[in-house]
């Protein structure tokens, strides 16, 4: 340990509330409350009767100074939005300074995975780390720091690759890194609306992991109302309808997912399973505008080869 355990310097290393609770950054208030109750029970004095003194001291220090404040920050929408804004700012700053260099095995793998595998791998890595997070002081330190790193890498993947732009300072051009936004904002769409759509999508993923298909479908309907041209949302809706044995509805959404993004790997896999043809999933041609009838009659009258008078 770089600092003595339980010293103010040691405690100050753990700043990510999501990492402290051991939940993904897409977790909703119900998932956060469930995890908080589990950790609080694990660290309660009545649970730690016949354990080493160091573990009791961990509970005495971490529960009131780190875990409880983390829950207070994440239990409401406003707090979660503020925490996510802070984490995204940190990702942008580290990316700009080229300092986002993960060391954990899961984080390194997450950085290189194909886009279609990011969500599932991230959630599995979080579950694996939080399973042993509070078993000892060493586990707490290692798992919490790794979770914090994993969260940054996940947000980095969701925010897109940094782009290099030329920034002029006075008369000298300097190269600066600027991160792309979390989601491209289409014309007529607000950034806050797309942020809420992402949250509905995240909750839908959580519900599907818990086999609550109806709740997942409702969350995805809300997400698609806010962002109807998102291939990932349609793809997940297709999977949800398949789980609900509504194959026809599933096909509709897989087709739409591929019309929006023909290279969506997950949608392509299900399209093959459902025998969807290329014609069904190819983008529709742009509609040809109909010519105004008055202009058509005018031009027809001027240029038609009718009998001369």
Backbone torsions as a table, in degrees:
resi	resn	phi	psi	omega
1	UNK	NA	133.6	-177.2
2	UNK	-72.7	-24.5	176.0
3	UNK	-128.0	155.1	177.9
4	UNK	-61.6	134.2	-178.5
5	UNK	-56.8	136.4	175.3
6	UNK	76.5	0.7	174.8
7	UNK	-72.8	160.4	177.6
8	UNK	-56.6	-36.8	178.7
9	UNK	-65.7	-38.9	179.6
10	UNK	-66.6	-45.5	-179.8
11	UNK	-64.0	-33.1	-176.8
12	UNK	-70.5	-10.3	179.5
13	UNK	-73.9	-19.9	-172.6
14	UNK	-104.7	93.3	-172.4
15	UNK	-112.8	-10.4	-177.4
16	UNK	-91.6	109.8	-178.5
17	UNK	-60.6	-35.4	178.3
18	UNK	-64.2	-40.3	179.1
19	UNK	-67.8	-38.9	-179.6
20	UNK	-63.9	-37.9	179.1
21	UNK	-84.7	-18.5	-178.8
22	UNK	75.5	43.9	177.2
23	UNK	-128.3	156.6	179.1
24	UNK	-72.9	160.0	-179.9
25	UNK	-72.2	-6.8	176.3
26	UNK	-97.3	1.5	-175.5
27	UNK	-66.0	141.5	176.9
28	UNK	-92.5	-179.4	-174.2
29	UNK	-63.7	-31.2	179.5
30	UNK	-70.1	-42.6	178.1
31	UNK	-65.7	-39.0	179.7
32	UNK	-65.3	-44.2	178.9
33	UNK	-63.2	-41.8	179.7
34	UNK	-61.6	-44.7	179.8
35	UNK	-67.9	-40.4	179.2
36	UNK	-60.5	-44.5	179.0
37	UNK	-62.4	-37.8	179.1
38	UNK	-64.7	-45.0	179.9
39	UNK	-67.4	-43.6	-179.7
40	UNK	-61.3	-38.8	177.0
41	UNK	-66.3	-40.9	-179.9
42	UNK	-64.6	-32.3	-177.3
43	UNK	-99.4	5.2	-179.1
44	UNK	-71.2	140.8	-179.2
45	UNK	-53.5	-36.5	-179.3
46	UNK	-65.6	-25.3	179.2
47	UNK	-82.4	-23.4	-172.7
48	UNK	-105.6	47.0	-178.1
49	UNK	-76.9	-49.9	-175.4
50	UNK	-110.9	57.8	179.4
51	UNK	-128.6	162.2	178.4
52	UNK	-57.3	151.4	-177.6
53	UNK	-60.8	-33.8	-179.4
54	UNK	-63.5	-36.7	178.9
55	UNK	-69.8	-36.7	176.3
56	UNK	-65.2	-37.6	178.7
57	UNK	-68.5	-36.5	175.6
58	UNK	-57.8	-46.4	179.8
59	UNK	-63.2	-42.2	-179.4
60	UNK	-62.4	-34.8	-177.5
61	UNK	-87.7	-46.6	-169.5
62	UNK	-77.5	-40.0	-176.5
63	UNK	-60.9	-53.6	-178.2
64	UNK	-77.2	-29.4	-172.4
65	UNK	-93.1	-23.9	-176.5
66	UNK	-124.7	-52.1	-173.3
67	UNK	-68.4	-50.5	-179.7
68	UNK	-60.5	-46.6	175.8
69	UNK	-61.4	-36.3	178.4
70	UNK	-61.5	-44.0	179.5
71	UNK	-64.9	-40.5	179.3
72	UNK	-60.1	-34.0	-179.6
73	UNK	-76.2	-28.8	-173.1
74	UNK	-101.9	-6.6	-172.0
75	UNK	-75.9	-15.4	179.7
76	UNK	-123.6	156.7	-177.6
77	UNK	-56.3	-45.0	-176.6
78	UNK	-59.1	-45.7	179.7
79	UNK	-64.1	-41.8	179.1
80	UNK	-63.7	-40.6	178.8
81	UNK	-63.4	-39.4	179.3
82	UNK	-66.3	-42.0	179.8
83	UNK	-64.6	-44.4	180.0
84	UNK	-64.8	-37.7	177.2
85	UNK	-62.6	-40.6	178.4
86	UNK	-64.6	-44.1	-179.9
87	UNK	-65.3	-40.4	178.9
88	UNK	-65.4	-39.2	176.7
89	UNK	-61.7	-41.3	178.3
90	UNK	-62.5	-41.5	178.6
91	UNK	-62.0	-45.0	179.6
92	UNK	-62.0	-42.2	-179.4
93	UNK	-65.9	-45.3	179.7
94	UNK	-65.1	-38.0	178.2
95	UNK	-66.3	-42.0	179.5
96	UNK	-61.0	-41.7	-179.0
97	UNK	-87.8	4.6	-179.7
98	UNK	55.8	42.2	-178.5
99	UNK	-114.8	4.5	177.3
100	UNK	-84.1	83.6	-175.4
101	UNK	-123.1	86.9	-177.4
102	UNK	-63.9	152.4	178.9
103	UNK	-117.9	-23.1	-179.7
104	UNK	-69.1	147.3	-177.9
105	UNK	-60.0	-45.3	-178.6
106	UNK	-65.9	-39.6	-179.2
107	UNK	-65.0	-42.4	179.3
108	UNK	-62.5	-40.9	179.4
109	UNK	-68.3	-41.3	179.9
110	UNK	-60.7	-33.8	-179.2
111	UNK	-65.8	-26.2	-173.8
112	UNK	-106.8	-7.9	-175.1
113	UNK	-65.8	151.5	169.9
114	UNK	-60.4	150.0	-175.3
115	UNK	-55.2	-38.4	-176.3
116	UNK	-65.6	-18.9	-176.5
117	UNK	-102.4	-3.8	-172.6
118	UNK	-63.0	-49.4	-173.2
119	UNK	-60.5	-50.3	-175.9
120	UNK	-65.9	-44.2	-179.1
121	UNK	-63.0	-43.0	-179.4
122	UNK	-60.1	-48.0	-179.1
123	UNK	-64.0	-40.3	178.3
124	UNK	-64.5	-39.7	178.7
125	UNK	-65.3	-40.9	177.6
126	UNK	-62.3	-46.1	-179.9
127	UNK	-61.5	-40.0	-179.5
128	UNK	-65.0	-44.1	-178.4
129	UNK	-70.9	-41.5	-177.1
130	UNK	-72.0	-17.1	179.1
131	UNK	-63.4	-29.5	-179.4
132	UNK	-120.4	15.9	-171.7
133	UNK	-60.8	-37.5	-173.3
134	UNK	-113.0	28.6	179.8
135	UNK	-84.6	-22.6	177.7
136	UNK	-161.4	170.0	178.5
137	UNK	-63.5	-43.9	179.7
138	UNK	-63.1	-41.8	178.3
139	UNK	-64.0	-41.1	179.8
140	UNK	-60.6	-48.6	-178.1
141	UNK	-63.0	-49.9	-176.3
142	UNK	-65.3	-48.8	-175.6
143	UNK	-67.5	-40.6	-178.1
144	UNK	-67.3	-42.2	177.2
145	UNK	-65.7	-39.5	177.7
146	UNK	-66.4	-38.4	177.2
147	UNK	-63.0	-41.3	177.8
148	UNK	-61.9	-42.5	177.6
149	UNK	-65.1	-42.1	179.7
150	UNK	-62.2	-40.1	178.3
151	UNK	-61.9	-41.9	179.4
152	UNK	-64.6	-42.3	-179.9
153	UNK	-66.2	-40.9	178.4
154	UNK	-61.0	-47.2	178.7
155	UNK	-63.4	-35.6	177.0
156	UNK	-61.1	-41.4	177.7
157	UNK	-66.6	-39.7	-178.4
158	UNK	-72.5	-27.7	-178.8
159	UNK	-82.6	-13.2	178.9
160	UNK	90.4	168.5	-177.8
161	UNK	-71.8	144.6	176.6
162	UNK	-68.1	146.3	176.7
163	UNK	-113.7	144.6	-178.3
164	UNK	-91.7	125.6	178.4
165	UNK	-124.3	152.8	177.3
166	UNK	-88.0	125.1	179.7
167	UNK	-117.4	125.1	-177.0
168	UNK	-94.2	131.7	175.5
169	UNK	-121.4	105.3	-175.0
170	UNK	65.6	-124.5	-179.4
171	UNK	-99.3	-1.0	-175.3
172	UNK	-109.7	127.7	177.8
173	UNK	-83.0	130.1	178.5
174	UNK	-123.3	138.9	179.2
175	UNK	-81.1	128.8	179.3
176	UNK	-129.9	151.6	176.9
177	UNK	-96.5	135.8	174.3
178	UNK	-129.0	133.2	-179.5
179	UNK	-84.8	144.0	172.9
180	UNK	-71.8	154.2	178.8
181	UNK	-65.1	164.8	-179.2
182	UNK	-56.1	-40.3	178.6
183	UNK	-140.3	137.5	173.9
184	UNK	-60.9	134.1	-177.0
185	UNK	-95.5	106.1	-179.7
186	UNK	-66.1	162.0	178.2
187	UNK	-58.7	131.9	-179.9
188	UNK	85.9	-3.2	-179.8
189	UNK	-106.0	140.5	176.2
190	UNK	-92.7	150.4	178.4
191	UNK	-62.7	-37.2	179.9
192	UNK	-67.2	-36.7	178.0
193	UNK	-63.4	-41.4	178.5
194	UNK	-69.4	-31.8	176.3
195	UNK	-64.5	-42.3	177.9
196	UNK	-66.8	-34.6	177.1
197	UNK	-62.7	-42.1	177.4
198	UNK	-60.9	-37.7	179.7
199	UNK	-67.7	-41.4	175.4
200	UNK	-60.3	-42.2	179.4
201	UNK	-62.4	-43.7	177.9
202	UNK	-62.2	-41.5	178.6
203	UNK	-66.0	-37.9	178.1
204	UNK	-60.5	-40.6	177.9
205	UNK	-62.4	-41.9	178.5
206	UNK	-62.7	-43.0	-179.7
207	UNK	-63.9	-40.3	179.7
208	UNK	-65.9	-35.3	176.3
209	UNK	-63.4	-32.9	178.0
210	UNK	-90.4	10.4	178.2
211	UNK	64.8	21.5	176.9
212	UNK	-95.3	80.1	-170.5
213	UNK	-68.7	-41.8	-177.7
214	UNK	-61.8	-42.7	178.6
215	UNK	-64.7	-37.6	178.3
216	UNK	-63.7	-42.8	179.8
217	UNK	-61.5	-41.4	179.6
218	UNK	-64.8	-41.7	178.0
219	UNK	-62.4	-40.3	-179.2
220	UNK	-70.1	-33.4	174.6
221	UNK	-61.1	-42.3	178.5
222	UNK	-65.5	-40.3	178.7
223	UNK	-62.8	-42.7	-177.6
224	UNK	-72.6	-26.0	173.6
225	UNK	-64.6	-35.7	-179.4
226	UNK	-82.9	-31.4	-176.8
227	UNK	-144.4	77.4	-173.5
228	UNK	-71.4	-13.2	-177.8
229	UNK	-104.3	34.5	179.3
230	UNK	-103.5	114.7	-176.4
231	UNK	-62.8	-38.8	-178.2
232	UNK	-64.3	-38.6	180.0
233	UNK	-64.9	-45.5	179.1
234	UNK	-63.2	-38.8	-179.1
235	UNK	-63.4	-45.4	179.7
236	UNK	-67.4	-35.0	176.7
237	UNK	-63.2	-40.0	176.4
238	UNK	-59.5	-42.6	178.5
239	UNK	-65.1	-39.5	179.3
240	UNK	-63.7	-42.9	179.4
241	UNK	-66.7	-34.1	175.4
242	UNK	-62.7	-43.4	177.5
243	UNK	-62.6	-28.9	-179.9
244	UNK	-89.7	8.3	178.2
245	UNK	61.3	33.3	175.2
246	UNK	-112.5	76.8	-172.0
247	UNK	-64.1	-38.0	-179.9
248	UNK	-60.6	-46.8	178.1
249	UNK	-64.5	-38.1	178.8
250	UNK	-60.3	-44.1	-180.0
251	UNK	-60.4	-40.4	179.8
252	UNK	-56.6	-45.4	-175.7
253	UNK	-77.2	-34.1	174.9
254	UNK	-65.3	-39.8	176.7
255	UNK	-60.3	-45.9	-178.4
256	UNK	-65.8	-38.1	177.7
257	UNK	-58.5	-41.0	-177.7
258	UNK	-79.7	-27.4	174.1
259	UNK	-66.1	-37.6	179.5
260	UNK	-75.1	-43.6	-178.9
261	UNK	-137.3	92.6	-176.9
262	UNK	-62.0	-13.8	-179.3
263	UNK	-101.8	11.7	177.8
264	UNK	-63.1	108.5	-171.5
265	UNK	-63.3	-40.6	-178.5
266	UNK	-67.7	-43.9	178.7
267	UNK	-63.5	-37.9	177.7
268	UNK	-62.8	-39.9	179.4
269	UNK	-61.8	-46.1	-179.3
270	UNK	-71.7	-30.9	177.0
271	UNK	-62.2	-39.2	176.7
272	UNK	-66.1	-42.2	180.0
273	UNK	-63.3	-35.2	-176.7
274	UNK	-94.7	5.6	177.4
275	UNK	58.6	40.4	175.6
276	UNK	-78.1	134.8	-177.4
277	UNK	-81.6	162.4	178.8
278	UNK	-61.6	-38.2	-179.1
279	UNK	-63.4	-35.8	-178.4
280	UNK	-69.6	-30.0	-173.8
281	UNK	-104.4	-3.9	-179.4
282	UNK	-77.0	149.8	180.0
283	UNK	-58.1	140.9	179.1
284	UNK	-72.3	140.0	176.8
285	UNK	-65.3	148.8	179.6
286	UNK	-63.9	140.3	-178.8
287	UNK	-69.6	138.7	176.8
288	UNK	-84.9	121.6	-178.3
289	UNK	-62.1	137.8	179.4
290	UNK	-74.9	139.6	-179.7
291	UNK	-74.9	138.9	179.3
292	UNK	-58.8	133.9	-174.2
293	UNK	-63.9	-34.8	-178.6
294	UNK	-67.6	-38.9	178.3
295	UNK	-69.2	-37.7	-179.0
296	UNK	-62.8	-41.8	-179.2
297	UNK	-70.5	-34.3	179.7
298	UNK	-65.8	-50.4	180.0
299	UNK	-64.8	-36.3	178.9
300	UNK	-63.2	-38.5	179.7
301	UNK	-69.2	-34.6	-177.7
302	UNK	-76.5	-37.8	-169.4
303	UNK	-113.2	-4.0	179.0
304	UNK	-69.5	150.1	-178.2
305	UNK	-92.1	63.5	176.5
306	UNK	-83.0	173.8	179.7
307	UNK	-67.3	133.5	179.3
308	UNK	-73.7	149.7	179.0
309	UNK	-109.5	NA	NA
